[in-house]
Amino acid sequence: MKLYSNQLAGHLKQTLLPVYLLVGDEPLQLQEAGDAIKTAAATKGFSERESHLVDTKFQWHELQNSAGNMSLFSSQRIIDLHLPTGKPGAKGSASIVSFIENMPTDVMLIIRCDEWNGANEKTKWVKTITAKGAFLRVYQPKAAELPQWIRQRCQAIGLQVDNDAISLLSQRLEGNLLAAAQELEKLKMRYADRLVTGKDVAGLVADNARFDVFRLTDALLEKQPARAIRILRSLQKNDLSPVIIHWALERETRMLCELSFIRSKNRNVSPADYRRFGIWQNRQAVIQRFLNQTSSEKIDSGLKTLSSIDQMIKGRLAGNPWSTMENWMVDFSGLINNLEPL
């Protein structure tokens, strides 16, 4: 079965499966999901835990040996397998499938993967886990979802915050849930039962937001140029190469050009078209809205300007690529006269 993070607590109250696959690059949710499963398993008698890290030194026969080892105290055991890359290889995949199909009843298997892509879900080992146990993928909350996450987190730890505090916390902690959880705990310790205001947060919580190029392109598609510029400046401050940022912008713009061309042929962009470009379903509505609001000429012009920015980055054309990218994003979003404050 497949689970979402918000379904896990309810699931664990009802049942406990022999194998869980937890994947995603958001460390806090990944850790807390694993902890929740282990806590629930402990109430069912799984009092021992055996951990393995799948690195270059790991031998897959160690997993099979674990199944055959007798427990020192004759209790039930959790085997915690950390597979950072999410790719066990042919030998590893076969070992996992064999292990699951022949699992002792006194053993539970938890596999954690930090890296993941959609192609992994088509592999035999993942399908076997989904059939015999549960697959849970955690996601970094989007900017629009973060206030609700913070509000729920505050309720869980008994922290009272006003709307201004939530807004500022969301801005300063985006993309960094681990820092968010730590800052909320600090606020709880400092203010106890007092209402925390935006002014309190402004003076105590540093800007720990973390961004990547994917959040940058999402901001552009959502026509939020001020947010895009803030992300760009954060990436520049953290020494991300302008080559990588330009690659992401060009890749997204080329995709929009192709989809806009399809629309120019008097037909709608189909699910098959989206699949061909590797666009996940949760992004399709945003892209469709952008295409509805933006002309083909604007997108083509944006791609040509990106070519000039590429020349600036390579030193073949005079100009500052960072400031030019900022101007490009404002123009490409088409909201020059409607910028919200940075």
N, C-alpha and C positions, 0 to 999 in steps of 0.2 A: 504494500500500500504506500501511497504518497501522503506525507503530512506537511502542513504549514506550521510555522513557529507558534502561532496563536492557537493551534489545535493540540499541541504536545501535552500540555498539562491535563486537559480533559481526557486525552487518550490514555495517559499513564494511570489515571484514576480507575479506568475500566479494564485495562489489560496490559500485559507485558509480553512483547514478542522476543523471539530468540536472537534476532539480529537487527541492528540499526546502522544505517549509513547516513552520516551527517556531513554535509558538504557546504562550502562557501568561504569567502575570504573576509568575513566579518568576525573577528576573533571572539568578541564578547558573547554574541549570540551562540556561536559554535560551542564555546566553553560551557555556557549555561545550559544549553540543550543536553550536552553530555552529562553534566552534573545532575540534571533533573532525572535522567534515565538511571544513572547509578544510584541515586537516592531511592528511587522507586524500586529498583532491583534489590537494594539492601533490605527493604521491608519484606521481600520474598525469599530471603535467605542467601542472597548472593553476597557473601561477606568477604571474599577474596578477589583481588584484582591483579591481573598480569598485563604489563604494558610492553608493546613492541613499536619501535620506530623503523619504518621501511626506508632505509637509506642504501647507499652503495654496498654496505657490509651485510645487509640483512639477507638471510637465506630463507626461502619460502618453506622449506621443510620444518622450520621452527614453528610455523603455524600448525602444521599437522602434528608435530610433537606435543604441542600444548593441549591438543584435544585428547591425546592418549595419556598425558601425565595424570597420575592420581593426586588428588588434593591432599595436602598435608594434614588438614583437619576434617577431611571428608565433607566439606561444605561446597556450596555452589560457587562458581567462579565467573568473573567477567574478564574477557580477553579484549583489551583496548589496543586496537591497531591504528597507528597514526601513519597515514599514507599521504604525505604533503602534496605530491604532484597530482594525485587523483588518477595516476596511470600505473597499474601494477605490472603491465607487460603481459605477454602471452603466458609465461610460466606462472606469474602471480595470479592472473585471472583464473587459470585452471585450478590453482591451489585454493582460491577463495570459493569457487563453485563446489569443488570436492568437499571442502570443509563444511560448507553450509548444508550440503545434501546428506552429510553423515554426522551431523552435530550431536554430541551427547546431550542428554536432557539437563545435565547439571552445569552447562556452559552457556554463557551469553556472549555474543560477539558485537562489539561496537567499532565501526570503522570511521575514522575522521579524515577528511580531505580538505586541504586549504585552497587548492586550485581546482577549477571545474569548468567544463564547457558542455554544451548540449549534446555533442557527439558521444560523450561518455555514457549517456543514458541509454544508448542503443547497444551497449556491450552486454555480453552474456552474464558477466559477474554482477552487473548492476541490475539486470532484469531478474536474476535469481534472488537477489536481496529483496527487490520490490515484491516478488511473489511470496517469499517466505517470511519477510519481516517488514521493515519500514524504511523509506527514503525521505530524508528531510533536508531541504536546501535553505540556508539562511541568506538573506539579502541585506545590504546596507540600505536603510530607509532613505527614500528620496527626500529632497528638501521640504516638500509639501507634507510629507508623512512624519517628519521628525518632531514637530510640536506635540502631536498626539502620543508619540513614543515617550517623550519627556514627561508629559502629563501623567501617563500611566505609570511610569517609573516613580514619579514623585508620590503618587497615591500608594504604590506598593511599599515605599519606605516611610510613609507618614510625613512627607515634606509638603508644607503649604506654600504655594507660589502663585503670584498673580499673573495675568496675561502678559504684561510687559516683561516679566522675568522669563517666561517661557519663550517669548519671541527673541529675546537677547541670547538666551542659552542656545536656542536653535541655530542662531547665526554664528555664534562663536564655537560651537561644538559639532558642526555638520561634518559627517564623514568620519567621526571618531567616537564611536559609542563607548569605547573603553574609557576615554577621558571624560565623557559625559557622565558615566556611572560614578566615576571617582569624584567628580566635581559635585554631583548631587549629594553624595555621602558626606562630603566636607561641609556643604551648606546645611545639611541635617544636623551635623555635630555642632555647628556654630550657632544656628538659630533655633534649634530644638522645635518648640511648638509655635514659634512666631511666624507670621506671614512674611515670605521673602518677596521683595519687590524688585523691579527692574534696576532701581538705583543700587540695591545691595549687590546684584549680579555684576553690574558695571564696574564696581570697585574691587571685586574679588575674583571673578572668573576671567582668565586670560583667553585670548583668541587661539583655540586649539583646533580650529577647523582644518580638515584635510580634504583636498580635492584631487581629482584626476582628470585626464583629458575627456573622459566619457561624461562627467558632470558638466564640463565646459560645453560640449556639443549638445547635450540635453538642454542647457540653458538657452542656447541659440535657437534650437527648434521650438522651444516654448516662448520665444520672442521676449526674453528677459536679458537685454544687453547689459544692464548695470550689474546684474548678478554674474554674467559671463565675464565682464571686465574684472570683477572682484576675484573670480576664480583664476583668471589669467595672471593677475598680479601675484596671487598666492603661489601659483606654479613657478613664476619667475623668481619670487623670493626664495623658494626652495630649490632653486638651481636646476629645474627641469629644462632640458635642452629645447630651444625653439624649434629644432628639427622635428621632434616628436609632436609638439603642439601643431605645427604646420601640417604634418602628416595626418593627424586626426581631423583637422578642419578640411583639408583637401579631400580626404576619403569620404567624409560626410557630404560634402558639396557635390562630389562626383556622383554619389548615390542619388542625391536629390535631382541632379541633372537627368540621370537615366529614368527615374520615375516620372519626372516632369515630361520627358519625351514620350513616355507611354501614354500619359494623359493627353498629350497633343494629338495623338492618333484617335481621339474621340472614344476612348474607352477608359474605364476605371482601373485603378491599380488592383490587381487580384491577390488573394492569399498566396498563390503560386509565385507571383512576382516578388512579394516580400520574402518568401522562403529562398528564392534564387539569390537575393542579396543578403541573406543571413540576418534578416531583421526579425527580432523576437516580437511576439504578439503584443506584449505590453508597451511596445514603442510605436506600433502601427498607427494608433489613433492620433498621436502627437505629430507624426510625420504627415499623415493625411491632412491634418488641420493646417500645417505649415504650407503644404502644396496648394491648398485651397486659397490661402491668403497671399501667396507669393508668385509672381509671374516667372515664366521660363527665362525671360530676358534678365530679370534680377539675379536669378541663380547663375546663369551663364556669365554675367558680368562679375559676379562674386568669384567664380572660378578663375577668371582671367586676372583679377587682382591678386589672388593667392599665388599665381605664377610669379608676379612681380615681387611679392613678399619672399618667395623662395629664393629669388635672385639676391635680395637684400641679405638673407641669412647666409648665403654662400659668398657674400662680399663682392658680387658682380654688379651690384646696383647700389647707388648711394641711398641712405635712408636708415631709419631705426625700425627694425622689424617688429619690436614689441609695441611701440606706439602705433605703428601702421596696422598691426593686428587688432588693436583696440578700436581704431577708426573703422576698420573693415567690419568688425562685429556689430557696431552701432548701425552702420549702413545696411548690412546684410539682414539685420532683424527688422529693418524698415520702421523703426520707432524713434527716429532722431528727435522728434519734438515731444516725446512722451517718456523720457528717461526718469525712472524712479531714483531716489538718492542712493549713492553707494554706501 
